[in-house]
Amino acid sequence: MDKIKYTPIGIIHSPFKKPRGIPIQPSSAQGVKGTVELSPKYVRGLKDIEGFSHIILIYHFHLSKKFSLEVIPYMDNKLRGVFATRAPSHPNPIGISVVHLIKIKDNILHIENIDIVDGTPLLDIKPYVPEFDIIEIQKKGWLLKNVKKLPVSKDDGRFSE
């Protein structure tokens, strides 16, 4: 199998018009509001999603420049294997964010804690369920010493400019 093709199901809207300066994870984007504009043909798929306080957005990093197998990630200054990072410059530039679902009106999902650039193509939505998604871990790799930098870390353009 050489190629897999996805068609966006909607567009993510946020106050961030370009990657530079945006929070690098939803946990450091507390209170930042945005919307998801779902294509009308998918609205029936939203049935029952309002029963969840949080959703997982899966999207395409459309502004990510060419991938590299080694990158200097945010919150570090050492070259790391791309698969040991959450940098957007992966071979398949796919992003995931857990956001707070505020409300739905027609085909518009109102969300907050958004760390996504405006105009990003949405690939899928899944409900966030702590019992499914939170697991106890033993190791945090190179991030163990750097995760404390998250609240002040912002996109500096290194993966999109």
N, C-alpha and C positions, 0 to 999 in steps of 0.2 A: 504494500500500500504506500504510494508516494505522497498523496495529497488527501487532506480532509478539508471539506468546504463547510463553512458556517455562514449563515445569513443572520445579521443582527435582528433582534426582535424589538428593538427600541433604541432610544438615545438617552444618555444620562446628562442632566443639566446641573451645573454648579456655579458658584460665584467665581471659580478659578478659570480664567480664560487661557492660561498657558501653564505648563507644568512647573516652571520655576516659582518657588516660594510656597507651594502647597504642602500641607502636612503629608508625611510619608506613610501614615497608617491611620485608620479611622479612630483609634484610641487617642490620637493627638489632634483630632478634628472635632472635639466635643462642641456641640451646639451649632456647627456649620450646617446650614440647611440647603437642600437641593431637591430636584424632582427627577423622576424617571418617566419619560414619555414612551409608553408602550405602544407599538403599532396596533391599531384598532382590531386587526384580525386575531390578536392574541388575548384580548380582554377576558374572554370566557375562562382562560387559564388562571385568572386571578381569583376565581371562586375560592373562598375559605382562607385566603392569605391574610385577611385582616385579623384573623385569630392569632397571629404571631406578632410579637413586639419587634422582632428583628428579622431581617432577611439577608441572604447572601447574594450579592451581585457579582456575576461573572462577566467580564468585559474584555474587550480588545484594546491593548495599549496602542492606539492608532498613531500616536506621535513618537513612539519609541524608535530611535534610530537603529541601525543594523546591530544584530546581536553579537556578543562576544562570549567565548567560553570562560573567560576570566575578566572580572570587573573589580573596580574599587567601589564597594557599596557605600550607601549612606551610612553614617555613624561609624565609619572606619577609614583608615588610610592605607590599608594593605590590599594587595591583589588577592581576590578570592575566587573560587570556582563559582560560576553563575548559579549553579543549582544549590549552593549553600547560601544564597541571598534571595531577597525579594525584589531585586532590581528589575525594572521593566524590560531589560534587554536580553530576554531569554530567546531561544530559537523559535518558540511560539509565544509571542508577547501577550499572554493572558493574565489578567488581574482578577483578584477577588477582594471584596470588601464586605464586612458585616456592618450593616447600617440599621439605624432605628427607623422603623416604619411608623410614620405619624398618622397618615390617613390616605385613602384612595378616593379619587373623584374621577369617574369615567375611566379614561385610560392613563391618568396621571397619578403616580405614586409620590406622595410627599414624604421625604426622608430627611434624616439629620445624621451628623457625624460622618460627613462625606469627605473623602480624600481623593476625589476623582476630577479630572479636568473636564470642563464643559464641552459637550459634543461627543463624548466617548461612546462608541457603539456598544450596546448591551447585547450579550450573547445568551444569558439565562438568569433566572431568579430561582432561588431555593429558600425554604424556610430555615431559619437558624434555630436549632434545638440544643440547648446545653448538654443534655444527656447523650446526644449523638456527637456533638462537636467539641466538647471539652474533655481532654484526657490528661491524666497526670504524666508529666514528662520527667526524664532523668537528666537530660543534657540540653544545653542551649548553644553549644558550639562556640564560635567566636563572638556571638552576640552576648554571652554571659557578662562580659566586662563592658559592653557598649549599650545594652538595652536601656540603661539609665539616661542616655542621650535622646531618647525618643521624643519626649515632650518639647524639645527645642529644635529638633531636626526638621528641615524643610528640603524640598526638591531644589537642587542648585543647578538644574539644567544639564547635568552630565550625561543623561541618557536620551535627551531629546533635542539638543542643540548641536 
